Amino acid sequence: MDLGTAAYIVGGAVGAVVAAPVVLGAAGFTSAGIAAASIGASMMSTAAVANGGGVVAGGLVAGLQAAGAAGLSGAATAAVAATGAVIGAAVESLTG
């Protein structure tokens, strides 16, 4: 692996980890709860309707809200970093 490829992979991993909290907040998953009129609120409404009025504990909406409120767990950080690294490698292969 050359230095350019490594830079794209590391950049993708670091960029994804740094961007994740920003993206969660922008989608409405905040430390104060799900923001009104946000993507998160729409997802929560859809999940509640699909589940008879409640949001499933451990489901996607609950997981995103937990991450928005408390930050990413170690496992989630690793998954986000790995995804970013794959995207970085793909971008390098398309541009390099």
HELIX and SHEET records of a PDB file:
HELIX    1   1 LEU A    3  ALA A   26  1                                  24    
HELIX    2   2 ILE A   39  ALA A   50  1                                  12    
HELIX    3   3 LEU A   60  ALA A   70  1                                  11    
HELIX    4   4 GLY A   74  THR A   95  1                                  22    
SHEET    1   A 2 PHE A  29  THR A  30  0                                        
SHEET    2   A 2 GLY A  33  ILE A  34 -1                                        
END                                                                             
